[in-house]
Amino acid sequence: MEGSDKTVELQTERIEEVLIISLSGEVHGLDVRKLHEELWDATGGPDKLVLLDLEKLLYINSAGLRSILMVAKRLREKKAKFAVCSMCRAVKGIFKMSAFDKVIDVFESRSEAIEAIRSS
């Protein structure tokens, strides 16, 4: 995604059968549409184990949270496992305040999350 150095960026990688989507930067106004499209595209394949790594995400607004929730629901419908990991304190607070940590599995570290979604 283009913009300032705080604009959200999405990168994907695989560790064996786990698709890892890493977000960095901040999710504000106009970034949400692009974020949603990129998340939707990244999770549209046959992957059954998906991890969203938020270690480098500094801020996310409510529309960005909504995009994550929509992706989580889509993956659940495909019988895929989905989790989020490595949130900074600010993003973790937003997740807790919105009760997203009650509907999406949240882990402190990438390794912990990978182990959990592989074994569930």
N, C-alpha and C positions, 0 to 999 in steps of 0.2 A: 504494500500500500504506500502511496506517495504522501508527502507532507513533511512536517517538522520531524525532528528526531524523537518526539514523543508520540507520533502517530503509531497506531497499533500495527504490528507486523505479525504475519502468520508463517510458520515454517513447519514442514512435516518431515518425519523420519520414521524408520521402522527398526524395532528391536525384535527380531524373530517375527512372531505373529502379531505383535502389538503395534498398531498405528499410533504414533505419538504426534500430537499437534501442539506446538509451542506458540504461545502468544507473548509479545513483548510490546512495551510502550504503554499508551493510554487509549481507552475507548471513549470517545466523545461523539457528539452529534453526527456529523456526516460520515464518520468512520464506521458507524454501525451497519449501514447497508452493505458496504464492501466486506466488512467482517462476516456478516451473515452469509453472503454469497460464497466467500472463501471457505467458511466452516461447512456450509451445505455441500459444496463441491468435494471437499476433502473427506466427508463422511458418506458420500453417495455410493461408494463401492461395496464390495462384499466383506469388508473387514468386520470381524466379530469381537475384537478387543480393541477399544479405543481409549486413549488417555489424553486428556487436555492438561498440559503442563503450563501453569501460570506463574512460574518462578520470576519471570521478567516483566510481568504485567503490573503496572503501577496503579492503574485506576480503571474501573469499568462502570459505565452508567447503567440505568435500568433497562434501556433498550438492548444493550450488549448482553445483559443477564438473560433477557428474554430470548435472544438468539441462541445462547447456550442451552436454555431450557428446551427450545424447539428441537435442537439437535439431539439432546438427551432423549426426548420422546420418540423421535424418529429412530434412533438406535435401539430403543427398547422395543419398538414395533418390529424391528428386524431381528429381535432376540440377540442383539449384540450387548456386550458388557461395556459400560462407560464409567469413567471416573475422572476426577479432577485432582491435581496435586500441586504442591509447592507454592502455595499462595503467600504473598507478602501480607503483613499485618493489616494494611488498609483494605486490600481485596478480600481477605478472610472476614473482616468486619462487615463488609458489604454483603457477602454471602450469608453470614449469620443473621444480619438484620433482616434480610429478605427471606430467610428460612430456606434458602437453596441447599444448605448443608443437610437438610432433612429429606430432600428428594433426590439429591445427587451424591454419590459416594465421594467423600473428600479425604485425601491422605496428605500427610506432612511431607513425604518425599516421593520422588519418582520411583525409586526401587521398591518402596513399600506398596505403592499403587500397582506397579506391574505385577508384583507377587500376588496381590489380592485379586486382581481381575483374571489372572491366569488360573488361579485355584478355585474361583467361584463358579 
